[in-house]
Amino acid sequence: MPEEQPQPGTSCVVDSCDQPATGYVDITDGQPMEGETAVPMCDQHADHWRNAG
């Protein structure tokens, strides 16, 4: 289970984003992908990812 908050200084997983990550987003609907089920993202990208589904 990932931590609710990324460690301070963790960057958003989106390459073009220079914002700090503020939370973890489930990227696989619970199915592990390369050992990861959640990635750190900033609020803006997290909201976009969650609303894209």
Secondary structure, 3 states (H helix, E strand, C coil): CCCCCCCCCCECCCCCCCCECCEEEECCCCCCECCECEEEECHHHHHHHHHHC
